[in-house]
């Protein structure tokens, strides 16, 4: 089957995660800013990446990809500040080290003020806890900001969209030749939420299907550039209509998918269980398959169900939410089995 599932949104890989993946019948994992062993400052070292790869191999799990180097390695690149060339050189070292241990996929984002939410514990179906965003409440700040700031960060100065586009082009021009040379693919995450209004004073640029198409053009047709299709983020634009447009535009240039959804669109939305949001999951998976997509889907943000908070801690600390994830993975397994994408059409 060309479309497969991987266990995602893993920050800390340990025996509990490995057991959970096997219990769900999954053979691969995708890690999000993994907390690797202390290594060389500024980039992921060969030693720590090899240790991670060896650990997953020993557990019988493939590493389908990594995403988002630590913010301390990347924030000057995003903002175009002095010191970005050093961070870019370190990013190129990370790319080479990934290739050396056989990891060929690295997701990135240009969210200088990170994912933005105004409520981390809104009420979802049956009292589940979900995140929400309301543009009218942004004056209260980002409920997620505390997770991403580092002590050496200055107060963000305003940055225009034009400047952010230039910063992204500068980054691509510097790293894509190395990625092509060693066979690593870079996957852009769209801006969440996709607001035309700056958040924290910094413009968001990957906020529409047209903008994602412009990013594709910036990459100049490089086989090492593609999209991390965060369905929830794209659904926040215009629901299933925007999701369909992005799939039709990029097709095989979609490297992997964050599979989640929301109810509503900007300026106001809340996350939700699969199947109750803006798009029909089965239609979207079918469209992905028909577009030439040949990657993997991961569970992304999920509602915190009863028992999740007792097991994993406070949802506001980005709890792993094993029950919510098991529901999402099981839902997607059922959809994939029902679509039978690997079987010939018998009609």
Beta strands, then each sheet from edge to edge (+ up, - down):
strand 1: 4-10
strand 2: 28-32
strand 3: 62-67
strand 4: 105-109
strand 5: 119-123
strand 6: 129-134
strand 7: 185-189
strand 8: 225-230
strand 9: 254-259
strand 10: 261-265
strand 11: 268-272
strand 12: 296-299
sheet 1: 1+ 2+ 3+ 4+ 7+ 8+ 9+ 12+ 1+
sheet 2: 5+ 6- 11+ 10-
end
